[in-house]
């Protein structure tokens, strides 16, 4: 059972930006300031910059493979199921911890109204909010998305107003570096701040539920990153330029406390600003928590589908198609983390899992590009490939090291436990060839040509995903093309040689006389030329013949970059669709001619057909070209 496609570009923007703006800016600045001092601005700037390799790689992979589970799914298919187990659990843990981090922040701000609240009571309130959003996602997914969008719109409005008010009283002399400003501290702070960008990981996790992933993922993700990065930097400038050092060091709610130093505007009391920004903070925590619960539950769902965890994780409700078991388990895991960790450790461990995931995502883009898998067709390609991916991998490894020996130990233990799970539970339940295998084959024997016998599960699965992404409903013509013979000539030939080759192919497929079929094709060509000119100078050919029997219709796809000498007029053909059918298939024969004409008239067809590397890719060009389907 498939998930419903309910999310558009605006939903993706709200999900990503709403998930980024939470504890990462409303609470975390105090934690980071104690480490890096005024270097906090550089830490947020660096975190945004080093997010770019992962962002570009993730958007590329998500537009090519928009499936539930996001990073897990494409890492599993590209690097193999062992890496998939690590990625699946890392993806799940990172988003769950990010959500726990946000819910913890909700509890902090509720102390505004109940200042005597204990730490345990704060955590219990955060857990209650988690339960509330879980129920909302179970019983009303559409309402959940609407609430998310409304909260984000109000949140962004309040924050931009906050920046405008605060900028008027910023003391720029206080922004200069202090003795506290050192690079080791900044790198440690950058590693902690990194969690603030975790909302972008949620886009890939819900890619299967996006209406137009080719456009919505790119626009929603990039717009969210740019808007939030600008907000982060401007807000940090306001904090550093407005708040005294001692006040900032001891604040639990720095943005709210900074309002006390704003000038009164229009007779509005400072308390109004204070409570407005506190309300914005609570909105931010709620949007992050909601998006996190929604997105993180998709990782175990995808792993359950693939057999890497027990199958009941992939159970969907019949009516609304919600992953009920996965959603409940995710919420339980979030609550456990709220109760066990303090905010600093939540940030560090969540950042660790994000970084591990980003390393694997960047490796995945490198592998699948070099593997030359024919059905890998992203609508967005990462710029500066592979330099930006390699740079990202190096920087992410340095970040883990800078976060301390305890984090390195946790990461090593996590990887070992995941591999043990794979060896003892998952390995015997899956049998897939990854894109990594393709890449190794290409390196070992780059001259090896892929033919029909090289078709494998990955190619077929990617093709099915592209059909789903582009909302293509397979018809009979598609099924015939999937099984069609493809002949790709490597030298110039005559029309007679072409017909002889086609006759031999059809003879073996349908147990018919090759000589008789060759005669029929030549006779049909003499009676009336099968050349067509689909709006371009070069002709294409659609030779066809009627054979004896019933319910037979077949196509042979032909490409010859060196040309086929077609007739005495020196017409040269580079592409041919050879149709063979029985008399009772006349109606479908006419329909197939119409489909082929539509394909040949597509503005991108000729370029993609010429650049296709093998028979699989030639078939995919036909299958994915837009046409009417019936």
Order of alpha helices (4+ residues) and beta strands (2+ residues): alpha-alpha-alpha-alpha-alpha-alpha-alpha-alpha-alpha-alpha-alpha-alpha-alpha-alpha-alpha-alpha-alpha-alpha-alpha-alpha-alpha-beta-beta-alpha-alpha-beta-beta-beta-beta-beta-alpha-alpha-alpha
